[in-house]
Amino acid sequence: MPVLMIEPVADALRTQLETYLPAKIAALQPAFVPLLAMPAPVEYVFAEKTNFVKGYPVVQIVQLDTQVANEDLRWQDHIHHLEVGLFVQAAVEEDLARLLDRYTRCVLETLIERRKAGAFITGTPPFDLQLKGETITYSSTLPQNGQFVRAVFLPVRATRRDVERH
């Protein structure tokens, strides 16, 4: 069994978010008060980018670290730490804070629902996605072209426990 690195985990996260996050946003957006426009993300990237040319919101998946628990290629026990970043832009800072919180809820619910549906453990490669015990962090607000931009970072753990092959 080959060693599972972060790239296929990031690709699986991106695929699930691209496929299911827009519907989650559309479903939750009407219930938020005050009502603010919440377009689906315009870009999903696997890289630590600093320049988004397509606009906002953007979902960014970044690898943080990997813990290798053993060196036996037949039996794996690895933990990968990734970060799902969400970058949002608005003209009013209070709206930006509200939007960031709302998008965060949408991302969290999407990942939790996809995890419970078995999307990661039954995928290729299979892994268990964990959010419990992680700390969500928010960036500072930055002015940009007459707007304000802010980000939130949701850390996730992907664990691969594969059985020994003879």
C-alpha positions as CSV (number, residue, x, y, z in Angstrom):
1,M,0.0,0.0,0.0
2,P,1.6,3.3,-1.0
3,V,2.1,6.0,1.6
4,L,-0.8,8.5,1.7
5,M,0.4,12.0,1.5
6,I,-1.6,15.3,1.7
7,E,-2.2,15.9,-2.0
8,P,-5.0,13.3,-2.5
9,V,-6.6,14.3,0.8
10,A,-6.6,17.9,-0.3
11,D,-8.1,16.9,-3.7
12,A,-10.9,14.9,-1.9
13,L,-11.7,17.9,0.3
14,R,-11.8,20.2,-2.6
15,T,-14.0,17.9,-4.6
16,Q,-16.5,17.5,-1.8
17,L,-16.6,21.3,-1.1
18,E,-16.9,22.2,-4.8
19,T,-19.8,19.7,-5.2
20,Y,-21.8,20.3,-2.0
21,L,-20.9,23.7,-0.6
22,P,-22.9,25.8,-3.1
23,A,-26.1,23.9,-2.2
24,K,-25.4,24.3,1.5
25,I,-24.9,28.1,1.0
26,A,-28.1,28.3,-1.0
27,A,-30.0,26.4,1.6
28,L,-28.8,28.4,4.7
29,Q,-28.5,31.9,3.2
30,P,-32.2,32.8,3.3
31,A,-32.4,32.0,7.1
32,F,-29.6,34.5,8.0
33,V,-30.7,37.9,9.3
34,P,-30.0,40.5,8.1
35,L,-30.1,39.1,4.6
36,L,-26.8,39.5,2.7
37,A,-25.8,38.2,-0.7
38,M,-23.8,35.0,-0.3
39,P,-22.5,33.8,-3.7
40,A,-20.9,30.4,-4.0
41,P,-17.1,30.5,-4.0
42,V,-15.6,31.5,-7.3
43,E,-12.4,29.5,-6.8
44,Y,-11.2,26.4,-4.9
45,V,-7.4,26.1,-4.7
46,F,-4.9,23.7,-3.3
47,A,-2.1,26.1,-2.5
48,E,-1.2,29.0,-0.2
49,K,-2.1,31.8,-2.6
50,T,-2.1,35.4,-1.8
51,N,-3.5,36.8,-5.0
52,F,-7.0,35.8,-6.1
53,V,-7.8,37.1,-9.6
54,K,-11.3,35.6,-10.0
55,G,-12.7,37.5,-7.0
56,Y,-14.2,36.3,-3.7
57,P,-15.2,34.2,-1.9
58,V,-12.4,31.7,-2.3
59,V,-11.8,28.3,-0.6
60,Q,-8.1,27.5,-0.1
61,I,-6.8,24.1,1.1
62,V,-3.3,24.2,2.5
63,Q,-1.1,21.4,3.9
64,L,0.3,22.1,7.4
65,D,2.1,19.0,8.6
66,T,2.2,15.2,8.6
67,Q,2.8,12.8,11.5
68,V,4.2,9.5,10.4
69,A,3.7,7.0,13.2
70,N,5.6,4.0,11.7
71,E,7.9,3.1,8.8
72,D,6.2,-0.1,7.7
73,L,4.7,0.4,4.2
74,R,2.3,-2.5,4.8
75,W,0.7,-0.8,7.8
76,Q,0.0,2.9,7.9
77,D,-0.9,5.1,10.8
78,H,-0.5,8.7,9.5
79,I,-2.1,11.9,10.6
80,H,-2.2,14.8,8.1
81,H,-3.1,18.3,9.3
82,L,-4.6,20.6,6.7
83,E,-6.3,24.0,6.8
84,V,-9.4,25.0,4.9
85,G,-9.2,28.7,4.4
86,L,-12.1,30.8,3.3
87,F,-11.5,34.4,2.0
88,V,-14.4,36.8,1.8
89,Q,-14.8,40.4,0.6
90,A,-17.4,43.1,1.5
91,A,-17.7,46.9,1.3
92,V,-18.9,47.2,5.0
93,E,-16.8,45.7,7.8
94,E,-19.8,44.5,9.8
95,D,-21.2,42.7,6.8
96,L,-17.8,41.1,6.3
97,A,-17.8,39.8,9.8
98,R,-21.3,38.4,9.4
99,L,-20.5,36.8,6.0
100,L,-17.4,35.2,7.3
101,D,-19.3,33.6,10.2
102,R,-22.0,32.4,7.8
103,Y,-19.7,30.9,5.3
104,T,-17.8,29.2,8.1
105,R,-21.0,27.5,9.2
106,C,-21.7,26.4,5.7
107,V,-18.2,24.9,5.3
108,L,-18.3,23.2,8.6
109,E,-21.8,21.7,8.0
110,T,-20.7,20.5,4.5
111,L,-17.6,18.8,5.8
112,I,-19.4,17.2,8.8
113,E,-22.3,16.0,6.6
114,R,-19.9,14.6,3.9
115,R,-17.9,12.8,6.7
116,K,-21.1,11.3,8.1
117,A,-22.1,10.2,4.6
118,G,-18.8,8.3,4.4
119,A,-17.4,10.4,1.5
120,F,-13.9,10.3,2.9
121,I,-13.6,6.8,4.5
122,T,-15.0,5.1,1.3
123,G,-13.2,7.4,-1.1
124,T,-9.9,6.8,-3.0
125,P,-7.8,7.0,-1.0
126,P,-9.8,6.2,2.1
127,F,-9.2,8.4,5.2
128,D,-11.1,9.6,8.2
129,L,-11.7,13.4,8.5
130,Q,-11.7,14.9,12.0
131,L,-12.7,18.4,13.0
132,K,-13.3,17.8,16.7
133,G,-10.9,19.6,19.1
134,E,-9.5,21.9,16.4
135,T,-9.5,25.7,16.8
136,I,-11.0,27.9,14.0
137,T,-9.0,31.2,13.6
138,Y,-10.0,34.4,11.9
139,S,-7.6,36.8,10.2
140,S,-7.4,40.5,10.6
141,T,-9.5,42.7,8.2
142,L,-7.5,44.2,5.3
143,P,-8.6,47.0,3.0
144,Q,-8.4,46.1,-0.7
145,N,-9.6,48.2,-3.6
146,G,-12.4,50.0,-1.7
147,Q,-13.5,46.8,-0.1
148,F,-12.5,44.8,3.0
149,V,-11.1,41.3,2.9
150,R,-10.9,38.8,5.8
151,A,-10.3,35.1,6.1
152,V,-11.1,32.2,8.4
153,F,-9.0,29.1,8.8
154,L,-10.6,25.7,9.7
155,P,-8.0,23.1,10.6
156,V,-8.8,19.5,9.8
157,R,-7.1,16.2,10.5
158,A,-7.0,13.3,8.0
159,T,-6.1,10.0,9.4
160,R,-5.3,6.9,7.4
161,R,-5.3,3.6,9.1
162,D,-4.8,0.9,6.6
163,V,-4.6,-2.9,7.3
164,E,-1.5,-4.9,6.8
165,R,-1.1,-6.6,3.4
166,H,0.7,-9.9,3.2
